[in-house]
């Protein structure tokens, strides 16, 4: 028998395959950035989470844009509308947009998988550098 077949057979007989029901029992689905009991999903993580909202607002203010955007889609549409007719502005906004997303994702991963608790101030400094 092929080793991979044998391995899956063994895992099945031991009831150890990572089916969704097993994974959900092992993973805390709550957002680790805000610890408010909200389930982590795309919209919460990158828009509605208090941590993410603060990061977005602080960086937009730093860039000179003093406004609150109402949804993830509005953030994307707003960014696209701001980069028309200006390559320099497009480059800066694209970089900041990517840096914010990267910061939120890596901070989430550090807290979820490494139990590291970084400060929001440090995260903002890393984005701005």
Phi, psi and omega in degrees: 000145179291140183304320182292324175295316181297319180296312180296321176300314180299314179299320180295314181294333178271358184056047184244004178292143183277069173286161185304319181298324178288318181297316181297330177288335185264345187245133173281117185275358181283151179293126181274349180281326183247341180050040179257004180089001177284139177290137179285123170215176185304307183298318180293311185300314187261356180224303191277338180301133179306322178299307182297317179301318179296316180298312179301311183297315181298317182289321176296319176298317179300326179277356179092013178252106184258082180205156177253127179265141192274347181199170177299315180300321180293328176297314181294313179298318180298314181298316180298319181292332182278341186264354179296140174067014178209102180295322180296311178298320179300316180296317180294311181294320178297317178298312181296318179301311180295320181294321178296312179299316179299316180298314180299315182294315181289325177296318176300313181295320178299318180287319184287317189254334184246358182055033177265134182244092178280163179267151179294327178297316178297319178299318178295321177297319180296323178292318185286343183279000000 
